[in-house]
Amino acid sequence: MFEHRRNVMDKLMKESEDFRRIFNRHQALDKRVTAAELGTAPMEDLALNQLKKEKLWAKDRLATLMDAVQA
């Protein structure tokens, strides 16, 4: 995720508690979504869709924070 913006991401990981918190949340959600999709941690479709929405919100928020640094 955001491989093409690695420098900005590294800077924010060091300097922004908010960015780190959201990034870690995104990573945790990604693991849960992947496990559900692979069937290792089955869950109902509604719950999976909610996790995906939350993961997308986190990704969008991270992108917004990175855009603010680059502006």
N, CA, C and O of each residue as an XYZ file, in Angstrom:
284
protein
N       0.841     -1.176      0.000
C       0.000      0.000      0.000
C       0.889      1.243      0.000
O       1.809      1.359      0.810
N       0.613      2.148     -0.893
C       1.321      3.422     -1.010
C       2.822      3.245     -1.267
O       3.627      4.055     -0.809
N       3.193      2.205     -1.986
C       4.606      1.958     -2.253
C       5.254      3.130     -2.988
O       6.427      3.435     -2.769
N       4.495      3.778     -3.852
C       5.033      4.896     -4.623
C       5.191      6.166     -3.778
O       5.737      7.161     -4.254
N       4.722      6.135     -2.548
C       4.821      7.284     -1.652
C       5.543      6.905     -0.358
O       5.236      7.429      0.712
N       6.483      6.011     -0.468
C       7.169      5.454      0.690
C       7.847      6.531      1.550
O       7.810      6.447      2.777
N       8.459      7.533      0.925
C       9.152      8.571      1.697
C       8.189      9.343      2.592
O       8.487      9.604      3.757
N       7.038      9.706      2.042
C       6.044     10.451      2.819
C       5.492      9.570      3.936
O       5.303     10.018      5.066
N       5.241      8.314      3.595
C       4.704      7.395      4.591
C       5.707      7.195      5.739
O       5.321      7.196      6.908
N       6.965      7.029      5.410
C       7.993      6.858      6.451
C       8.070      8.089      7.352
O       8.186      7.966      8.571
N       8.007      9.265      6.750
C       8.051     10.512      7.519
C       6.878     10.579      8.491
O       7.057     10.904      9.664
N       5.683     10.272      8.005
C       4.498     10.331      8.861
C       4.506      9.247      9.933
O       4.017      9.466     11.041
N       5.054      8.091      9.612
C       5.141      7.021     10.617
C       6.011      7.469     11.790
O       5.753      7.096     12.934
N       7.032      8.262     11.507
C       7.928      8.748     12.555
C       7.333      9.926     13.323
O       7.544     10.056     14.529
N       6.584     10.788     12.616
C       6.191     12.068     13.196
C       4.738     12.176     13.654
O       4.406     13.067     14.436
N       3.877     11.293     13.183
C       2.450     11.465     13.459
C       1.847     10.254     14.166
O       1.747      9.166     13.598
N       1.453     10.469     15.404
C       0.788      9.411     16.173
C      -0.531      9.015     15.511
O      -0.879      7.835     15.457
N      -1.255     10.006     15.011
C      -2.535      9.753     14.347
C      -2.337      8.868     13.117
O      -3.086      7.913     12.909
N      -1.338      9.182     12.310
C      -1.045      8.379     11.121
C      -0.699      6.958     11.518
O      -1.218      6.013     10.923
N       0.170      6.782     12.514
C       0.561      5.435     12.965
C      -0.643      4.639     13.447
O      -0.781      3.457     13.132
N      -1.516      5.293     14.215
C      -2.697      4.611     14.751
C      -3.604      4.138     13.614
O      -4.066      2.997     13.620
N      -3.857      5.011     12.642
C      -4.719      4.646     11.524
C      -4.050      3.571     10.654
O      -4.713      2.642     10.193
N      -2.750      3.701     10.435
C      -2.021      2.707      9.648
C      -2.103      1.328     10.306
O      -2.369      0.333      9.633
N      -1.878      1.272     11.609
C      -1.946     -0.009     12.324
C      -3.351     -0.587     12.294
O      -3.525     -1.800     12.184
N      -4.351      0.277     12.391
C      -5.738     -0.179     12.297
C      -6.008     -0.759     10.910
O      -6.651     -1.802     10.784
N      -5.524     -0.092      9.885
C      -5.697     -0.582      8.516
C      -5.046     -1.952      8.347
O      -5.631     -2.850      7.741
N      -3.838     -2.112      8.881
C      -3.140     -3.390      8.780
C      -3.918     -4.507      9.478
O      -4.029     -5.615      8.953
N      -4.456     -4.211     10.663
C      -5.233     -5.209     11.404
C      -6.498     -5.580     10.639
O      -6.861     -6.753     10.560
N      -7.158     -4.589     10.083
C      -8.366     -4.856      9.295
C      -8.032     -5.676      8.059
O      -8.785     -6.577      7.690
N      -6.917     -5.372      7.422
C      -6.504     -6.116      6.238
C      -6.306     -7.590      6.569
O      -6.719     -8.460      5.802
N      -5.685     -7.871      7.694
C      -5.482     -9.260      8.111
C      -6.814     -9.969      8.354
O      -6.991    -11.123      7.962
N      -7.746     -9.273      9.002
C      -9.057     -9.876      9.281
C      -9.841    -10.125      8.000
O     -10.473    -11.170      7.853
N      -9.805     -9.170      7.070
C     -10.508     -9.327      5.795
C      -9.909    -10.492      5.009
O     -10.638    -11.321      4.464
N      -8.596    -10.550      4.955
C      -7.927    -11.631      4.232
C      -8.285    -12.985      4.839
O      -8.585    -13.929      4.107
N      -8.257    -13.089      6.144
C      -8.597    -14.352      6.806
C     -10.038    -14.754      6.510
O     -10.325    -15.930      6.286
N     -10.935    -13.786      6.509
C     -12.339    -14.091      6.218
C     -12.510    -14.545      4.774
O     -13.262    -15.480      4.499
N     -11.817    -13.887      3.855
C     -11.933    -14.246      2.447
C     -11.312    -15.603      2.142
O     -11.771    -16.313      1.248
N     -10.273    -15.960      2.881
C      -9.635    -17.265      2.682
C     -10.371    -18.386      3.416
O     -10.114    -19.567      3.182
N     -11.277    -18.007      4.295
C     -12.044    -18.997      5.029
C     -11.406    -19.467      6.317
O     -11.932    -20.368      6.969
N     -10.281    -18.878      6.701
C      -9.625    -19.292      7.944
C     -10.288    -18.656      9.171
O     -10.124    -19.129     10.296
N     -11.032    -17.584      8.932
C     -11.792    -16.932     10.012
C     -13.164    -16.547      9.445
O     -13.430    -15.374      9.181
N     -14.026    -17.545      9.262
C     -15.313    -17.287      8.626
C     -16.137    -16.232      9.368
O     -16.112    -16.141     10.596
N     -16.868    -15.440      8.577
C     -17.780    -14.468      9.159
C     -18.896    -14.207      8.158
O     -18.774    -14.521      6.974
N     -19.959    -13.640      8.640
C     -21.096    -13.345      7.771
C     -20.732    -12.243      6.789
O     -19.850    -11.424      7.046
N     -21.426    -12.239      5.662
C     -21.154    -11.260      4.617
C     -21.308     -9.826      5.112
O     -20.508     -8.955      4.768
N     -22.328     -9.587      5.912
C     -22.559     -8.238      6.419
C     -21.381     -7.755      7.262
O     -20.949     -6.610      7.127
N     -20.867     -8.611      8.117
C     -19.722     -8.258      8.955
C     -18.475     -8.030      8.098
O     -17.708     -7.100      8.349
N     -18.274     -8.876      7.094
C     -17.131     -8.722      6.203
C     -17.217     -7.406      5.439
O     -16.220     -6.696      5.305
N     -18.396     -7.084      4.944
C     -18.564     -5.824      4.223
C     -18.299     -4.627      5.124
O     -17.734     -3.630      4.673
N     -18.691     -4.708      6.368
C     -18.421     -3.616      7.307
C     -16.921     -3.451      7.538
O     -16.418     -2.329      7.591
N     -16.209     -4.571      7.674
C     -14.758     -4.509      7.822
C     -14.108     -3.875      6.596
O     -13.191     -3.063      6.720
N     -14.585     -4.249      5.418
C     -14.031     -3.690      4.187
C     -14.270     -2.179      4.112
O     -13.395     -1.432      3.673
N     -15.442     -1.737      4.536
C     -15.737     -0.298      4.533
C     -14.821      0.443      5.500
O     -14.314      1.519      5.184
N     -14.612     -0.136      6.674
C     -13.740      0.496      7.656
C     -12.294      0.533      7.154
O     -11.580      1.514      7.361
N     -11.879     -0.530      6.503
C     -10.531     -0.589      5.941
C     -10.359      0.473      4.858
O      -9.319      1.129      4.794
N     -11.361      0.646      4.017
C     -11.317      1.655      2.964
C     -11.284      3.056      3.562
O     -10.559      3.923      3.075
N     -12.072      3.282      4.624
C     -12.039      4.588      5.294
C     -10.627      4.875      5.793
O     -10.119      5.983      5.623
N      -9.999      3.882      6.406
C      -8.648      4.060      6.939
C      -7.666      4.379      5.812
O      -6.817      5.260      5.956
N      -7.780      3.671      4.702
C      -6.885      3.926      3.567
C      -7.095      5.333      3.028
O      -6.128      6.034      2.730
N      -8.341      5.749      2.902
C      -8.632      7.103      2.425
C      -8.073      8.155      3.372
O      -7.536      9.170      2.928
N      -8.196      7.919      4.670
C      -7.689      8.867      5.665
C      -6.163      8.953      5.593
O      -5.597     10.041      5.695
N      -5.500      7.810      5.418
C      -4.048      7.813      5.278
C      -3.623      8.605      4.040
O      -2.666      9.378      4.087
N      -4.340      8.407      2.938
C      -4.028      9.140      1.705
C      -4.213     10.635      1.913
O      -3.408     11.431      1.431
N      -5.266     11.026      2.628
C      -5.513     12.443      2.901
C      -4.377     13.032      3.728
O      -3.914     14.138      3.448
N      -3.929     12.306      4.738
C      -2.831     12.790      5.579
C      -1.546     12.917      4.760
O      -0.787     13.868      4.951
N      -1.293     11.981      3.857
C      -0.093     12.062      3.036
C      -0.192     13.214      2.037
O       0.800     13.894      1.776
N      -1.373     13.436      1.483
C      -1.560     14.557      0.560
C      -1.301     15.885      1.266
O      -0.735     16.802      0.671
N      -1.705     15.993      2.509
C      -1.518     17.239      3.270
C      -0.027     17.518      3.482
O       0.391     18.676      3.489
N       0.766     16.475      3.653
C       2.204     16.648      3.841
C       2.882     17.070      2.553
O       3.800     17.890      2.557
N       2.422     16.503      1.455
C       3.043     16.800      0.157
C       2.609     18.157     -0.393
O       3.287     18.707     -1.261
N       1.514     18.697      0.084
C       1.003     19.970     -0.462
C       1.860     21.140     -0.071
O       1.566     22.274     -0.450
